[in-house]
Every structure is written in C-alpha cells, then in structure tokens.
Amino acid sequence: MMPLTIFEASEGFCPFPEPEDVFAERVAEHAEHLLPLAAVDLALVDPELEGTVHFILPIEPDDGCVGDGGDAAFNSLCRENWLGYRYSGGRCVVATGFDFFLLPRLRGASTRRADLNAHYAETRAGFARQRAEIRERGALYHPGLEPSAENRVALAALGGRAPGGNWTVTDFPLVRATGGAADRPSSLPLTEDGRAFRYIGAVDAYRYALTHDCALLLFFDPETRTALTTFDWS
C-alpha cells in the first residue's frame, strides 16, 4: 500500500480517543502515564487486516528515552525506547509493569520528582490544547495561519515503508524489510519467535502533545495481536 496521509478525523481514523476506549483494564493507571493519540482501523493499512490499533504516547521521558533505568521491567517487547501492548478486541494493555516508567520508581520528595511532575503537567496541558482544537475545528493547523485545507498539519502517515532514523540504532532485534527501492532500506522489528512485525504508520508526537519532538512509529503483529512502538528523536 502507498502511504496514506491523514489530515482529519475520518472513518477508520479517530484522533484523541478516550482512555476507556483504548485500555482494556486499569484504565486510570494506564492513563496516568500514557496518552492515546489516535485509533486506527487496520483495514486502512491492509484490507486483509481486521481490528483497531492505537497510537499511544508515553508522557515520559523529559530527558533521555522512555524506559531509562527500568531494566527490571524489560522484556521482549518493552525496553529502552520501545514499548509494547497486547490487544484483546479493540483495546489493549501495556506489556509490562508500570515500574517501567520512572515516576513510580521515584520515592519521596526530590528535585528529580518535582521536575518530572512538572513535565507531566506541561505535557498534559499541551495535549489538552491540541485535543480541544481538533474537537472545535476538526483538524490541526499550522500556528499563526488561517484554518484552511492547505494549512492543515498531517495527523498521521499510514502504510508504506518504515522510515529510517536513529530508532534503528538499538539492541531490539531488527530485520531489513524486503521490497521497495534499494537506495531506501527499511527495517522492521522482530517478534520473539523471529517474525517481522507489520509497519502500521507514524505520527509526529509534537502535533498531539507539543513537548515531544519525536516521531512515534507503530508496528503490529496480527498473529499475536501485539503492537510495538518506538520513538525517533530529532
């Protein structure tokens, strides 16, 4: 499938879904650390795929990579700069414990905890502003420009080949994707039993949360109903 650029809410693409429509259990605990950016009908990427998958942004990090220092919660899906989810129906749970995130591991009052709490608050405030704009206008627009079709910002790029970037410099097992232009190599992460994940698409996280200057890449394995995200930082 050729890449599909999404500019507004439409059939099969729902920006800013409610947490209870995204997380299968422990909704409040998931929502404390994770922001649902968009729900995607997998048929938009491949008509043979069924179900819904979500772009989900962790509020961390404020510095470094998500998962830094959370080695005790690492597994085959979740490690530094990678975060996986297990799906049941159209909702999911994070594929690790919440101590993967730094905030629950910080005990007592400290400058570090105060700084991280401030980052959480700032990220949530930016997220709320963007959500309010899209609910009022139906799309997001370049700041300072008149709302028009030409001035909309892209909400997602679905399908095609996974873009290259610093996300590929990782200890996560990857395989070079087959097909496509030889001068545009693409990589895919591997499942625990050595199969390639399907690439679903990417969003620019700062379009949704303002504080995160990264692209969020989403992969999916239809056999295990498992999603995987990684983050390409500028």
FENUR-V784889 format. One record per residue. RES is the residue in one small letter. PSI is psi in whole degrees, 0 to 359 (999 if undefined). Layout:
BEGIN
RES_PSI, RES_PSI
END
This chain:
BEGIN
m_136, m_149, p_141, l_119, t_129, i_130, f_345, e_168, a_139, s_175, e_122, g_351, f_115, c_106, p_148, f_55, p_160, e_144, p_323, e_343, d_355, v_314, f_135, a_336, e_166, r_50, v_314, a_321, e_319, h_313, a_341, e_328, h_347, l_134, l_118, p_118, l_314, a_147, a_135, v_130, d_121, l_337, a_340, l_331, v_320, d_118, p_341, e_351, l_147, e_150, g_184, t_142, v_159, h_141, f_122, i_127, l_121, p_140, i_323, e_156, p_164, d_347, d_144, g_218, c_151, v_139, g_352, d_125, g_357, g_33, d_327, a_339, a_5, f_150, n_196, s_341, l_335, c_121, r_185, e_122, n_12, w_139, l_126, g_161, y_144, r_130, y_143, s_113, g_223, g_12, r_166, c_169, v_150, v_142, a_35, t_179, g_162, f_349, d_1, f_327, f_153, l_319, l_315, p_341, r_349, l_117, r_135, g_176, a_137, s_160, t_321, r_317, r_319, a_318, d_318, l_322, n_322, a_321, h_317, y_314, a_317, e_318, t_316, r_322, a_316, g_320, f_316, a_322, r_316, q_320, r_318, a_321, e_315, i_329, r_332, e_319, r_346, g_354, a_171, l_146, y_155, h_132, p_138, g_356, l_153, e_140, p_119, s_165, a_323, e_336, n_8, r_150, v_148, a_133, l_332, a_155, a_115, l_143, g_192, g_209, r_144, a_130, p_152, g_175, g_184, n_351, w_338, t_350, v_91, t_162, d_3, f_135, p_127, l_157, v_145, r_130, a_145, t_158, g_171, g_183, a_136, a_333, d_5, r_68, p_148, s_148, s_155, l_141, p_158, l_144, t_171, e_331, d_17, g_15, r_153, a_134, f_155, r_137, y_127, i_315, g_190, a_151, v_151, d_111, a_327, y_343, r_332, y_325, a_353, l_323, t_347, h_104, d_67, c_161, a_137, l_119, l_137, l_131, f_159, f_142, d_106, p_337, e_316, t_358, r_52, t_134, a_154, l_133, t_147, t_172, f_124, d_105, w_143, s_999
END
